């Protein structure tokens, strides 16, 4: 009688886990032996797996992808886990199992959830999701000064912890536009480094210039207003090199706005890498819009002001695990779209970090009493982000942060009409291009 053998193939690169307070092995034991909410205590960026018999458990932080695929063999099932879809496909191909593959059959571990799956091959097992991060809603008083202080204090603490693990002689770059998110990240990093007596010549603010984009002027105005213009470095790139098809292959998605943003991130990372072959550490502000609900509601027919302020972690997780509109292949919200930031940085061998994705920062954002502060006014909601962050920066650093109107990353690097000529495709076309990679 043939022995039934289950296999787990872990293709997550070990050095991509940046856990502050535990070893990866300790984190795996915690994953297997403790209740799900214990994962909330894991500090840093992580994607890890634990196995006990036929039971496999997986969890990841918001700032990185983690995917899995269950293949069938005569001798038993095999679960392949990786950061990327193409990594899973290549392994299946090496084993002669590619005939079972389709990209839509892969599954994303949703952020903030422990996923448990049984290694059985027939019938296919259903994963079990258990939330490990459940921030309380609206618990802060409706005082913008106190809210700003709490929010930026959490941001600053995350940057401080991250800088403690960066080699003292390593340069640190901030992907910078002069907007609220990248601006606050830069000022918090500058403040921490100055306070701790670190060499400030290690710090740079990199702004992408594809030709006549408004971000360069905004970035310069932001830093000049604070007497910090010497930290700005413009990264010029030829807009003719923008390639949505390459972006789709690297990001492994097809959402139009994310492909546009990721195309700009690739251009910036490529420019920095060409200029500085050994640079490793990059900060960015991705997640700041999601935390303070700063997206144009009128552009999404599914949203209302009530749905935005009443649904926990809506922009971070989409409509939620187990709901009809939750994608098993991609997850939802920032849990899905963070590949627009992670994949370009990883592709060019940078260690990227956004403090706005950390649970302690997200928890403060969720505690903001948005209903009281806005009384369901969309206009008031849009005003809050600049007020909260600028007040917090002033309180924590003593600097008066300039606040400019919101603009998407891709619209700042290149005028919007020029962008539309360079990247004219719609989501349906991007989807076709992605699926063509596996035909």
Rosetta blueprint (number, residue, H / E / L):
1 X L
2 X L
3 X L
4 X L
5 X L
6 X L
7 X E
8 X E
9 X E
10 X E
11 X L
12 X L
13 X L
14 X H
15 X H
16 X H
17 X L
18 X E
19 X E
20 X L
21 X L
22 X L
23 X L
24 X H
25 X H
26 X H
27 X H
28 X H
29 X H
30 X H
31 X H
32 X H
33 X H
34 X L
35 X L
36 X H
37 X H
38 X H
39 X H
40 X H
41 X H
42 X L
43 X L
44 X E
45 X E
46 X L
47 X E
48 X E
49 X E
50 X E
51 X E
52 X E
53 X L
54 X L
55 X E
56 X E
57 X E
58 X E
59 X E
60 X E
61 X L
62 X L
63 X L
64 X L
65 X L
66 X L
67 X E
68 X E
69 X E
70 X E
71 X E
72 X L
73 X L
74 X L
75 X L
76 X L
77 X L
78 X E
79 X E
80 X E
81 X E
82 X E
83 X L
84 X L
85 X H
86 X H
87 X H
88 X H
89 X H
90 X H
91 X H
92 X H
93 X H
94 X H
95 X L
96 X L
97 X L
98 X H
99 X H
100 X H
101 X L
102 X L
103 X H
104 X H
105 X H
106 X L
107 X E
108 X E
109 X L
110 X L
111 X L
112 X L
113 X E
114 X E
115 X E
116 X E
117 X E
118 X E
119 X L
120 X L
121 X L
122 X L
123 X L
124 X L
125 X L
126 X L
127 X L
128 X E
129 X E
130 X E
131 X E
132 X L
133 X L
134 X L
135 X L
136 X L
137 X L
138 X L
139 X L
140 X L
141 X L
142 X L
143 X L
144 X H
145 X H
146 X H
147 X H
148 X H
149 X H
150 X H
151 X H
152 X H
153 X H
154 X H
155 X H
156 X H
157 X H
158 X H
159 X H
160 X H
161 X H
162 X H
163 X H
164 X H
165 X L
166 X L
167 X L
168 X L
169 X L
170 X L
171 X L
172 X E
173 X E
174 X E
175 X E
176 X L
177 X L
178 X L
179 X L
180 X H
181 X H
182 X H
183 X H
184 X H
185 X H
186 X H
187 X H
188 X H
189 X H
190 X H
191 X H
192 X H
193 X H
194 X H
195 X H
196 X L
197 X L
198 X L
199 X L
200 X H
201 X H
202 X H
203 X E
204 X E
205 X E
206 X E
207 X E
208 X E
209 X E
210 X L
211 X L
212 X L
213 X L
214 X H
215 X H
216 X H
217 X H
218 X H
219 X H
220 X H
221 X H
222 X H
223 X H
224 X H
225 X H
226 X L
227 X L
228 X L
229 X H
230 X H
231 X H
232 X E
233 X E
234 X E
235 X E
236 X E
237 X L
238 X L
239 X H
240 X H
241 X H
242 X L
243 X L
244 X H
245 X H
246 X H
247 X H
248 X H
249 X H
250 X H
251 X H
252 X L
253 X L
254 X L
255 X L
256 X H
257 X H
258 X H
259 X H
260 X H
261 X H
262 X H
263 X H
264 X H
265 X H
266 X H
267 X H
268 X H
269 X H
270 X H
271 X H
272 X H
273 X H
274 X H
275 X H
276 X L
277 X L
278 X L
279 X L
280 X L
281 X E
282 X E
283 X E
284 X L
285 X L
286 X L
287 X L
288 X H
289 X H
290 X H
291 X H
292 X L
293 X L
294 X L
295 X L
296 X L
297 X H
298 X H
299 X H
300 X L
301 X L
302 X L
303 X L
304 X L
305 X H
306 X H
307 X H
308 X H
309 X H
310 X H
311 X L
312 X L
313 X L
314 X H
315 X H
316 X H
317 X H
318 X L
319 X L
320 X L
321 X L
322 X L
323 X L
324 X L
325 X L
326 X L
327 X E
328 X L
329 X L
330 X L
331 X E
332 X L
333 X H
334 X H
335 X H
336 X H
337 X H
338 X L
339 X H
340 X H
341 X H
342 X H
343 X H
344 X H
345 X H
346 X H
347 X H
348 X L
349 X L
350 X L
351 X E
352 X E
353 X E
354 X L
355 X H
356 X H
357 X H
358 X L
359 X H
360 X H
361 X H
362 X H
363 X H
364 X H
365 X H
366 X H
367 X L
368 X L
369 X L
370 X H
371 X H
372 X H
373 X H
374 X H
375 X L
376 X L
377 X L
378 X H
379 X H
380 X H
381 X H
382 X H
383 X H
384 X H
385 X H
386 X H
387 X H
388 X H
389 X H
390 X H
391 X H
392 X H
393 X H
394 X H
395 X H
396 X H
397 X H
398 X L
399 X L
400 X L
401 X L
402 X L
403 X L
404 X L
405 X L
406 X L
407 X L
408 X L
409 X H
410 X H
411 X H
412 X H
413 X H
414 X L
415 X L
416 X H
417 X H
418 X H
419 X H
420 X H
421 X H
422 X H
423 X L
424 X L
425 X L
426 X L
427 X H
428 X H
429 X H
430 X H
431 X H
432 X H
433 X H
434 X H
435 X H
436 X H
437 X L
438 X L
439 X L
